[in-house]
């Protein structure tokens, strides 16, 4: 999946339900909420929208949600 895919307009953060924005440099979808801000990985062009796989920007590794 390209990170500029129009389908991204319907994706939402599974934790807070805010819209997601693409971070093509990091290969992630990032929650647009200032209070949440979780980043979800995109693996093999498939967004992994699981809270357990999310990370907080600036943190390292998965599952830091």
C-alpha positions as CSV (number, residue, x, y, z in Angstrom):
1,X,0.0,0.0,0.0
2,X,1.3,3.4,-0.9
3,X,1.3,5.8,2.0
4,X,-0.5,8.4,-0.3
5,X,-3.4,6.0,-1.0
6,X,-6.8,7.7,-0.9
7,X,-7.9,4.8,1.4
8,X,-5.9,6.5,4.2
9,X,-8.7,9.0,4.5
10,X,-10.9,6.4,6.1
11,X,-8.3,5.0,8.5
12,X,-8.5,6.0,12.2
13,X,-6.4,5.4,15.3
14,X,-7.8,2.3,16.9
15,X,-7.1,3.8,20.4
16,X,-8.6,7.3,20.2
17,X,-10.3,7.2,16.7
18,X,-8.5,10.3,15.5
19,X,-7.5,10.4,11.8
20,X,-4.1,9.0,10.8
21,X,-1.5,10.7,8.7
22,X,1.2,9.0,6.7
23,X,4.9,9.4,7.6
24,X,6.5,8.0,4.5
25,X,10.0,8.6,5.8
26,X,9.4,6.3,8.8
27,X,7.0,4.0,7.0
28,X,4.3,4.5,9.6
29,X,0.8,5.9,10.0
30,X,0.7,8.4,12.9
31,X,-2.3,9.4,14.9
32,X,-3.1,13.1,14.4
33,X,-4.3,13.5,18.0
34,X,-1.9,15.6,20.2
35,X,-2.8,13.5,23.3
36,X,-2.4,10.1,21.6
37,X,0.1,10.4,18.8
38,X,0.7,6.7,18.4
39,X,2.6,5.5,15.3
40,X,1.5,2.3,13.6
41,X,3.9,0.4,11.3
42,X,3.3,-0.5,7.7
43,X,4.8,-3.9,6.9
44,X,4.9,-5.3,3.3
45,X,2.5,-2.4,2.3
46,X,0.0,-3.4,4.9
47,X,-0.9,-1.1,7.8
48,X,-0.7,-2.8,11.2
49,X,-3.4,-1.0,13.1
50,X,-3.1,-2.9,16.4
51,X,-2.5,-1.0,19.7
52,X,0.0,-3.7,20.8
53,X,2.1,-2.9,17.7
54,X,2.0,0.9,18.1
55,X,4.8,3.0,19.4
56,X,5.0,6.5,20.8
57,X,7.0,8.7,18.5
58,X,10.4,9.3,20.0
59,X,10.3,5.9,21.8
60,X,11.9,2.8,20.6
61,X,10.4,-0.6,19.8
62,X,6.9,-1.9,19.7
63,X,4.3,-2.2,22.4
64,X,5.1,1.0,24.2
65,X,1.5,2.1,23.9
